[in-house]
Amino acid sequence: MDLQLKDRLSLVTGSTAGIGYAIAEALASEGARVIINGRTQESVDQAIAQLTPKAAGDLLGFAGDLSRAETAAQVAQKYPDVEILVNNLGIFEPLPFEDIPDDDWRRFFEVNVLSGVRLSRLYLPSMRDRNWGRIVFIASESAIQIPAEMIHYGMTKTAQIAIARGLAEHVAGTGITVNSILPGPTKSRGVGDFVEELAKSEGKSFEEFEEEFFEKMRPTSLIKRFATPKEVASLVAYVVSPLASATTGAALRVDGGTVKSAF
């Protein structure tokens, strides 16, 4: 299927690894011009080198922490004509509620929520000018089923859904769509490394830990395994395409059935 993304300028934040990298790969393979973003020039260069053989469109780069307001302004100045914005940048950290200090609540909100708010605000005027654009927030099933082990993370994901819906209402009647994507437990680089470390500390293989995790921690999962970043990216690639022009204001789940609801 041709997703009609050829030459569409796309920015995927936090795209040097994990879900962001997979999204960048999916868009580039469809011929989109993709801006790869990471905190360091080295990570951006490495990701571009890895993606180049698979890309049908130009790969561009921007190194910098896009959770910072000044850095967001810099990327908008360098690439003012972004048509597709995927707000993927995010952090997570399991921590008991009593041990989460105020600064961590602020840090999680700044990185996971305000980064996407700022970039959406910066790119919305140019999207309005061309009457076409796509904004996607990579949220999580944790937005609906708040994880007791990282409540601050769940809070930020709920906020992303609210912002995406409100922004979709704000641009109603235009050619701009805004959606949130809700992955379930996914074997991204950060999660994979974290799980591997936990499994090793408990003297288990990854497969043994995975089976136990879905039995005890995420028993509602229907696929009973971690999703792959590519499985998330395929949904994102469709949602940002012209083919998905009637999909907006939605919280779209790619959660392996973890959320126990048909709606």
VENDA-V956045 format. One record per residue. N is the residue number from 1. RES is the residue in one small letter. PSI is psi in degrees with one decimal (NA if undefined). OMEGA is omega as a letter, one per 20 degrees, with the letter a starting at -180 (999 if undefined). Layout:
n/res/psi/omega
N/RES/PSI/OMEGA
N/RES/PSI/OMEGA
//
This chain:
n/res/psi/omega
1/m/131.2/r
2/d/115.5/a
3/l/1.6/r
4/q/41.4/a
5/l/4.4/a
6/k/126.4/r
7/d/5.6/r
8/r/124.6/a
9/l/121.6/a
10/s/138.8/r
11/l/121.2/r
12/v/111.3/a
13/t/147.0/a
14/g/52.7/a
15/s/22.4/r
16/t/-6.3/a
17/a/167.2/r
18/g/-143.8/a
19/i/-41.1/r
20/g/-42.5/r
21/y/-43.3/a
22/a/-37.5/r
23/i/-45.2/r
24/a/-41.9/r
25/e/-43.9/a
26/a/-43.0/a
27/l/-42.9/a
28/a/-36.0/r
29/s/-20.6/r
30/e/4.1/r
31/g/4.1/r
32/a/152.4/r
33/r/117.7/a
34/v/128.2/r
35/i/115.7/r
36/i/130.0/a
37/n/134.6/r
38/g/173.3/a
39/r/-29.4/a
40/t/152.9/r
41/q/-35.6/a
42/e/-45.2/a
43/s/-37.0/r
44/v/-47.1/a
45/d/-41.3/a
46/q/-43.7/r
47/a/-43.4/r
48/i/-41.5/r
49/a/-39.4/r
50/q/-33.8/a
51/l/-24.6/a
52/t/-44.9/a
53/p/-19.9/a
54/k/-6.9/a
55/a/138.2/r
56/a/-0.7/r
57/g/173.2/a
58/d/143.3/r
59/l/123.8/a
60/l/170.0/a
61/g/150.3/r
62/f/114.4/r
63/a/127.9/r
64/g/156.3/a
65/d/102.3/a
66/l/9.1/r
67/s/-6.3/a
68/r/134.9/a
69/a/-42.3/a
70/e/-33.1/r
71/t/-37.5/r
72/a/-41.5/r
73/a/-35.8/a
74/q/-43.0/a
75/v/-35.0/r
76/a/-32.0/r
77/q/-39.0/a
78/k/-39.1/a
79/y/78.0/a
80/p/-12.3/a
81/d/30.8/r
82/v/128.3/a
83/e/-27.7/a
84/i/118.6/r
85/l/118.2/r
86/v/107.2/a
87/n/88.1/a
88/n/-20.1/a
89/l/129.7/a
90/g/160.2/r
91/i/158.1/r
92/f/157.3/r
93/e/112.4/r
94/p/130.5/a
95/l/134.2/r
96/p/143.3/a
97/f/-42.4/a
98/e/-19.0/a
99/d/4.2/a
100/i/109.7/a
101/p/167.0/r
102/d/-41.3/a
103/d/-34.3/r
104/d/-39.0/r
105/w/-44.1/r
106/r/-42.7/a
107/r/-44.2/r
108/f/-40.0/r
109/f/-41.2/a
110/e/-48.0/a
111/v/-50.7/a
112/n/-29.3/a
113/v/-59.4/a
114/l/-28.0/r
115/s/-45.2/r
116/g/-35.2/r
117/v/-47.9/a
118/r/-48.3/a
119/l/-37.7/r
120/s/-41.6/r
121/r/-37.5/a
122/l/-37.2/a
123/y/-12.7/a
124/l/-41.1/a
125/p/-43.5/a
126/s/-32.9/r
127/m/-39.0/r
128/r/-39.9/a
129/d/-40.0/a
130/r/-3.8/a
131/n/38.8/r
132/w/137.2/r
133/g/161.6/r
134/r/127.0/r
135/i/128.1/r
136/v/134.3/r
137/f/125.1/r
138/i/97.5/a
139/a/-131.4/a
140/s/156.1/r
141/e/-18.6/r
142/s/-13.7/r
143/a/-26.4/a
144/i/-44.3/r
145/q/85.8/a
146/i/123.4/a
147/p/127.0/a
148/a/-24.6/a
149/e/-9.9/r
150/m/73.5/a
151/i/-36.5/a
152/h/-36.4/r
153/y/-47.1/r
154/g/-39.9/r
155/m/-42.9/a
156/t/-33.4/a
157/k/-35.0/r
158/t/-40.8/r
159/a/-38.8/r
160/q/-41.4/r
161/i/-43.3/a
162/a/-43.3/a
163/i/-43.7/a
164/a/-43.4/r
165/r/-44.3/r
166/g/-40.2/r
167/l/-36.9/r
168/a/-39.9/r
169/e/-39.2/a
170/h/-33.7/a
171/v/19.9/a
172/a/139.5/r
173/g/2.2/r
174/t/-178.9/r
175/g/16.4/r
176/i/133.8/r
177/t/148.8/r
178/v/126.7/a
179/n/161.9/r
180/s/145.5/r
181/i/132.8/a
182/l/87.4/r
183/p/151.3/r
184/g/-163.0/r
185/p/121.5/a
186/t/139.4/a
187/k/66.4/r
188/s/176.4/a
189/r/-46.5/a
190/g/-46.3/a
191/v/-42.6/r
192/g/-45.3/r
193/d/-41.9/a
194/f/-45.5/a
195/v/-42.0/r
196/e/-41.4/a
197/e/-43.2/r
198/l/-44.2/a
199/a/-43.8/a
200/k/-39.9/a
201/s/-25.3/r
202/e/7.1/r
203/g/32.0/a
204/k/158.5/r
205/s/165.9/r
206/f/-42.3/a
207/e/-40.8/r
208/e/-43.0/r
209/f/-41.6/r
210/e/-45.2/r
211/e/-43.3/r
212/e/-38.1/r
213/f/-45.5/a
214/f/-16.9/r
215/e/-39.3/a
216/k/-39.8/a
217/m/-36.5/a
218/r/61.2/a
219/p/-17.2/a
220/t/-8.6/r
221/s/135.6/r
222/l/-22.3/r
223/i/-14.5/r
224/k/36.9/r
225/r/166.0/r
226/f/136.1/r
227/a/162.5/r
228/t/153.1/r
229/p/-34.2/a
230/k/-31.8/r
231/e/-33.1/r
232/v/-43.2/a
233/a/-33.9/a
234/s/-35.6/r
235/l/-42.7/r
236/v/-43.9/a
237/a/-40.0/r
238/y/-45.4/a
239/v/-33.3/a
240/v/-1.9/a
241/s/160.5/r
242/p/-22.5/a
243/l/-21.7/a
244/a/32.6/a
245/s/-18.7/r
246/a/5.5/r
247/t/105.8/r
248/t/152.2/a
249/g/16.5/a
250/a/150.1/r
251/a/101.6/a
252/l/124.8/a
253/r/133.8/r
254/v/60.2/a
255/d/9.8/a
256/g/20.8/a
257/g/15.6/a
258/t/-39.0/r
259/v/118.8/a
260/k/72.0/r
261/s/143.1/r
262/a/-3.6/a
263/f/NA/999
//
